[in-house]
Amino acid sequence: MDLQHNLLKLENATFMQGQDSKRKSETNTEEFNSTNPSQIPTAKQYFNTTEILNRQALPLQNHFKKKIQEYFKSTND
């Protein structure tokens, strides 16, 4: 009985080993349409003229403000 069980396990193992676990790929047949070239200058103008980032300081508690000031004083010296 034990021998038969081991043979079945080996048979199953060889079957599983023969299977390919990799994903199959498909070639793209459609052509990619790039964006309208007239939009690129508009985007460049937007990024050059508009302030995107909010450059205000974060509202920190006094304890952390002191630690930050001490850190920058020690690194600048």
C-alpha positions in Angstrom: 0.0 0.0 0.0 2.8 2.4 0.9 4.6 1.6 -2.3 1.6 2.3 -4.4 1.1 5.6 -2.6 4.6 6.7 -3.3 4.3 5.7 -6.9 1.2 7.9 -7.2 3.0 10.8 -5.6 5.9 10.4 -8.1 3.5 10.2 -11.0 1.7 13.3 -9.8 5.1 15.1 -9.3 6.2 14.4 -12.9 2.9 15.5 -14.2 3.1 18.8 -12.3 6.8 19.3 -13.3 5.8 19.0 -17.0 3.3 21.9 -16.7 4.6 25.4 -17.6 3.8 27.9 -14.8 4.8 30.9 -16.8 2.2 33.3 -18.1 1.5 33.4 -21.8 1.9 36.6 -23.7 0.1 38.0 -26.7 1.6 40.3 -29.2 0.0 43.7 -29.5 -1.7 44.1 -32.9 -3.1 47.6 -32.4 -1.1 50.8 -33.1 -0.6 53.4 -30.4 -1.8 56.8 -31.2 0.3 59.4 -29.4 -1.2 62.5 -27.8 -1.9 65.5 -29.9 1.4 67.4 -30.4 -0.5 70.7 -29.9 -1.1 69.8 -26.3 2.6 69.6 -25.4 3.3 73.4 -25.6 0.1 74.0 -23.6 1.3 71.7 -20.9 4.8 73.3 -20.8 3.3 76.7 -20.5 1.0 75.5 -17.6 4.0 74.0 -15.7 6.1 77.0 -16.2 3.6 79.6 -15.1 1.6 77.9 -12.3 2.9 77.3 -8.9 2.0 73.6 -8.4 3.5 72.9 -5.0 2.2 74.6 -1.9 5.4 76.0 -0.4 4.0 76.9 3.0 5.6 75.5 6.1 3.8 72.7 7.8 2.1 73.6 11.1 4.3 71.8 13.7 4.1 71.8 17.4 6.6 73.9 19.3 8.4 70.9 20.6 9.2 69.7 17.1 10.0 73.2 15.8 12.7 73.5 18.5 14.1 70.1 17.6 14.3 71.0 13.9 16.0 74.3 14.7 18.6 72.5 16.9 19.2 70.0 14.1 19.9 72.6 11.5 22.1 74.7 13.9 24.2 71.6 14.6 24.6 70.6 11.0 25.5 74.1 9.8 28.3 74.5 12.4 
